[in-house]
Amino acid sequence: RFVESLGPTIASTADGQAHIVWVDGEWQVLYSSGRQTAWSAPQLISTAIGYAQNPRLTVEKGKYLHLAWDEEGDGEAPNMLRVTATAAGTPNWPLGYVTSSYNWFRDVALAAIPTGGVMLSWIEITGNAGNSLRASFREPMREPRVWLRVAMLSFGGPAGQIAVMHRIIVEEKRWVSETRFLHALNYCMLLP
């Protein structure tokens, strides 16, 4: 079957599975995985308001997939640099972001660090002020020392623990976005 695509990127995991991301004719990021002729159905990753472009995919430690792309806003919405990650074989790609502005993002690059984590770099075009090279290092969420730090700093009951988790996970580590954290917190509030 023919799939119209822009900017495909492919990576493989330690189990020999190939993973591919691309932008379709409607400017949305799609993902599929497989071997030889057996591929999964394309999965929609982004629902961009404007135009998604330049997807980049890398594999960390042979099994964790990391995906980055930039989205041009529609004039009212800002441009965004999006990042998401999932374990290979897991169909869930939580939507996250690194930054957003009315500047343009170009030349997104993504690389896995052998000891764990991902390095992301991009050029931010700021109009008349020129261009600036930006970079972000994302540590893996599975770092036990981070969760130990949350536990050690959690004084004041549940409210204190939530505040510490928010500061470390959302503001410092930027593992999840503010929206994703609040969504998870709302879900937890419903539990008995």
Secondary structure, 3 states (H helix, E strand, C coil): CCCCCEEEEEEECCCCCEEEEEECCCCCEEEEEEECCEECCCEECCCCCCEEEEEEEEEECCCEEEEEEEEECCCCCCEEEEEEEEECCCCCCCCEEEEEECCEEEEEEEEECCCCCEEEEEEEECHHHCEEEEEEEECCCCCHHHHHHHHHHCCCHHHHHHHHHHHHHHHHCCCCCHHHHHHHHHHHHHCC
